[in-house]
């Protein structure tokens, strides 16, 4: 893009501007020659004065245009051919102006025949050289403008290719960054899902590795803390269960011992009841025997009395 701008600046400030100045030089020369020719045909003194003034004005304008062209052939980047042509134009312009002064002087002295002869012998060869030099100068600047246009087109094509390359590179970089960014999101999520599935299956032995300092790493770190807390909680529950089982076994042993003691007491009570029953039976037997003895005594006493 810089090359295009530089080419456009060269085209604007050098080639086109020099073409304009060269055309003005050519136009001033033609008008000057036309006024000199007109003066040759004039007989009225007032018209001659007017034409002489016009010729002087055109001469100054031509000199001004010559000076305006000097910057285009100055400096290191000046075209040698253009410098050569401008030198021819400048030198022959001075010769032509001197010759025109002589022609106008002859006309004012009312010697038009001598003026015409001088014009033909001294001015015409100079103007021919000037015509060729000015035409070459204009054509050279036109060619340079065309070359600048071609360079601008080449720069445009190169810039367009570069822009297309940049767009393609940017698109590729965007795709790569999108893939990497997506991977940086999907991979931690996949790892987290795997860890959570493992924890959901009751397996708390997996090792959770946390790398990075982003939000996913913080979430993974929280999952790691949760896993450790679950592992510690389950361990505490296991220890408590073991202690509870031990206490239950001890309580079972005590209960069994108590049951055995109660069984012994029941056996002893049964034995005591049996002994009491036996004693009761013996007492009943003694009572029956006592009653029988009493009855026998009564019967004996009765017999004695009746006897």
C-alpha positions in Angstrom: 0.0 0.0 0.0 2.9 2.3 0.7 4.3 1.6 -2.7 1.0 2.4 -4.3 0.9 5.7 -2.4 4.5 6.5 -3.4 3.8 5.7 -7.0 0.7 7.9 -6.9 2.6 10.7 -5.3 5.3 10.5 -8.0 2.7 10.4 -10.7 1.0 13.5 -9.2 4.0 15.5 -8.2 6.4 14.6 -11.0 5.1 13.0 -14.2 1.7 14.7 -14.5 3.0 18.0 -13.2 5.9 18.0 -15.6 3.6 17.2 -18.4 1.5 20.2 -17.5 4.5 22.5 -17.4 5.9 21.1 -20.6 2.6 21.7 -22.3 2.5 25.3 -21.0 6.1 25.8 -22.3 5.0 24.5 -25.7 1.8 26.7 -25.7 3.8 29.8 -24.7 6.3 29.1 -27.5 3.5 28.7 -30.1 1.7 31.8 -29.0 5.0 33.7 -29.0 5.8 32.6 -32.5 2.2 33.4 -33.6 2.5 36.9 -32.2 5.8 37.4 -34.0 4.2 36.3 -37.2 1.2 38.6 -36.6 3.6 41.5 -36.0 5.2 40.9 -39.4 1.8 41.6 -41.1 0.9 44.6 -39.0 1.3 48.2 -40.4 -0.5 50.1 -37.7 2.0 51.5 -35.1 -0.6 51.1 -32.3 -1.1 47.4 -33.2 2.6 46.9 -33.2 2.9 48.4 -29.7 0.2 46.1 -28.5 1.7 43.1 -30.1 5.2 44.0 -28.8 3.7 44.2 -25.2 2.1 40.8 -25.8 5.3 39.3 -27.0 7.1 40.7 -23.9 4.5 39.2 -21.6 4.6 35.8 -23.4 8.4 35.9 -23.2 8.3 36.4 -19.4 5.7 33.6 -19.1 7.9 31.3 -21.1 10.9 32.1 -18.9 8.7 31.5 -15.8 7.5 28.1 -17.1 11.2 27.2 -17.9 12.1 28.0 -14.3 9.1 25.9 -13.0 10.4 22.9 -14.9 13.9 23.1 -13.2 12.9 21.1 -10.1 11.8 18.2 -12.2 15.3 17.7 -13.6 17.1 18.4 -10.4 18.3 15.9 -7.8 19.7 12.4 -7.8 16.5 10.8 -9.2 16.3 13.0 -12.3 16.0 11.2 -15.6 19.2 11.8 -17.6 17.3 11.8 -20.9 14.9 14.4 -19.5 17.8 16.5 -18.3 19.3 16.4 -21.7 16.0 17.4 -23.4 15.4 20.2 -21.0 18.9 21.5 -21.5 18.1 21.7 -25.2 14.8 23.4 -24.6 16.3 25.9 -22.2 19.3 26.8 -24.4 17.3 27.1 -27.6 14.6 29.1 -25.8 17.2 31.7 -24.9 18.3 31.7 -28.5 14.8 32.0 -29.8 14.0 34.9 -27.5 17.1 36.7 -28.6 16.2 36.1 -32.2 12.6 37.3 -31.6 14.0 40.5 -30.0 16.0 41.1 -33.2 13.0 40.3 -35.4 10.7 42.8 -33.5 13.5 45.4 -33.7 13.7 45.0 -37.5 9.9 45.2 -37.7 9.8 48.4 -35.7 12.4 49.8 -38.0 9.9 49.0 -40.8 12.1 46.5 -42.5 9.7 43.5 -42.7 11.5 41.9 -45.5 14.7 41.7 -43.5 12.8 40.6 -40.5 11.2 37.8 -42.4 14.5 36.7 -43.8 16.1 36.8 -40.4 13.2 34.9 -39.0 13.6 32.2 -41.7 17.3 31.9 -41.3 17.8 32.3 -37.6 14.5 31.5 -35.8 13.1 28.7 -37.8 16.0 26.3 -37.2 15.9 27.0 -33.5 12.1 26.5 -33.3 12.5 23.2 -35.1 14.9 22.0 -32.5 12.6 23.4 -29.8 9.6 21.6 -31.3 11.4 18.3 -31.3 12.8 18.8 -27.8 9.5 19.9 -26.3 7.6 17.1 -28.0 10.2 14.6 -26.7 9.9 16.1 -23.3 6.2 15.8 -23.3 6.3 12.3 -24.7 8.9 11.3 -22.1 6.7 12.5 -19.3 3.7 10.7 -20.8 5.8 7.5 -20.9 6.8 8.0 -17.3 3.2 8.6 -16.3 2.3 5.3 -18.1 5.2 3.5 -16.4 4.0 4.9 -13.1 0.5 3.6 -13.8 2.0 0.2 -14.6 4.0 0.3 -11.4 0.9 1.4 -9.5 -1.0 -1.6 -11.0 1.8 -3.9 -10.1 1.9 -2.5 -6.6 -1.8 -2.9 -6.4 -1.7 -6.5 -7.5 1.2 -7.1 -5.1 -0.8 -5.4 -2.3 -3.9 -7.3 -3.2 -1.9 -10.6 -3.1 -0.4 -9.5 0.2 -3.9 -8.6 1.6 -5.3 -12.0 0.5 -2.4 -13.7 2.1 -2.9 -11.8 5.3 -6.6 -12.6 5.3 -5.9 -16.3 4.6 -3.2 -16.3 7.4 -5.6 -14.5 9.8 -8.3 -17.0 8.9 -6.0 -19.9 9.5 -4.7 -18.4 12.7 -8.3 -17.9 13.8 -9.2 -21.5 13.1 -6.1 -22.7 14.9 -6.8 -20.5 17.9 -10.4 -21.6 17.9 -9.4 -25.2 17.9 -6.8 -24.6 20.7 -9.3 -22.6 22.7 -12.0 -25.2 22.2 -9.5 -27.9 23.2 -8.6 -25.9 26.3 -12.2 -25.9 27.3 -13.3 -29.4 26.2 -10.3 -31.3 27.6 -10.7 -30.0 31.2 -14.4 -30.7 30.9 -13.8 -34.2 29.7 -11.3 -34.8 32.5 -13.7 -33.4 35.0 -16.5 -35.6 33.7 -14.3 -38.6 33.9 -13.4 -37.8 37.5 -17.0 -37.2 38.4 -18.1 -40.5 36.8 -15.4 -42.3 38.8 -16.5 -40.6 42.0 -20.2 -41.4 41.2 -19.2 -45.1 40.8 -17.8 -45.0 44.3 -14.2 -45.2 43.3 -12.3 -42.5 45.3 -8.9 -43.9 44.6 -8.2 -41.9 41.4 -5.6 -39.2 41.5 -6.8 -35.8 40.3 -4.0 -33.7 38.8 -4.7 -29.9 38.7 -2.7 -27.7 36.4 -3.3 -24.1 35.5 -5.0 -21.2 37.2 -8.2 -20.7 35.2 -11.8 -21.3 36.2 -11.7 -25.0 35.1 -8.6 -25.6 37.2 -10.4 -24.0 40.2 -13.4 -26.3 39.5 -11.1 -29.3 39.2 -9.4 -28.3 42.5 -12.8 -28.1 44.2 -13.6 -31.6 42.9 -10.3 -32.8 44.3 -11.1 -31.3 47.7 -14.6 -32.9 47.5 -13.0 -36.3 46.7 -10.6 -36.0 49.6 -13.4 -35.0 52.0 -15.6 -37.9 50.8 -12.6 -40.3 51.3 -12.0 -38.9 54.8 -15.7 -39.1 55.6 -16.0 -42.7 54.4 -12.9 -43.6 56.4 -14.4 -42.1 59.5 -17.6 -43.9 58.9 -15.6 -47.2 58.4 -13.7 -46.6 61.6 -17.0 -45.8 63.5 -18.6 -49.0 62.0 -15.6 -51.0 63.2 -15.9 -49.6 66.7 -19.7 -50.1 66.6 -19.2 -53.7 65.5 -16.7 -54.3 68.3 -19.1 -52.7 70.8 -21.9 -54.9 69.4 -19.8 -58.0 69.8 -18.9 -57.1 73.3 -22.6 -56.4 74.0 -23.5 -59.7 72.5 -20.9 -61.5 74.7 -22.3 -59.7 77.8 -25.9 -60.6 76.7 -24.9 -64.2 76.2 -23.2 -64.3 79.6 -26.3 -62.8 81.1 -28.5 -65.3 79.3 -26.3 -68.1 80.6 -26.6 -66.6 84.2 -30.3 -66.4 83.9 -30.4 -70.0 82.6 -28.4 -71.1 85.6 -30.7 -69.2 87.9 -33.8 -70.7 86.2 -32.2 -74.2 86.7 -31.5 -73.4 90.3 -35.1 -72.1 90.7 -36.4 -75.2 89.1 -34.3 -77.4 91.4 -35.5 -75.4 94.4 -39.1 -75.7 93.2 -38.6 -79.4 92.8 -37.2 -79.6 96.3 -40.1 -77.6 97.7 -42.5 -79.8 95.9 -40.8 -82.9 97.3 -40.9 -81.3 100.8 -44.5 -80.4 100.3 -45.3 -84.0 99.3 -43.4 -85.3 102.3 -45.3 -82.9 104.6 -48.5 -84.0 103.0 -47.5 -87.6 103.6 -46.6 -86.9 107.2 -49.9 -85.1 107.6 -51.7 -88.1 106.1 -49.8 -90.4 108.4 -50.6 -88.2 111.4 -54.3 -88.2 110.4 -54.3 -91.9 110.1 -52.6 -92.3 113.4 -55.1 -89.9 115.0 -57.9 -91.9 113.5 -56.4 -95.1 114.7 -56.0 -93.7 118.1 -59.6 -92.5 118.2 -60.7 -95.9 117.0 -58.7 -97.6 119.7 -60.0 -95.3 122.3 -63.5 -96.0 121.2 -62.9 -99.7 121.3 -61.5 -99.5 124.7 -64.5 -97.6 125.9 -67.0 -100.1 124.5 -64.9 -103.0 125.2 
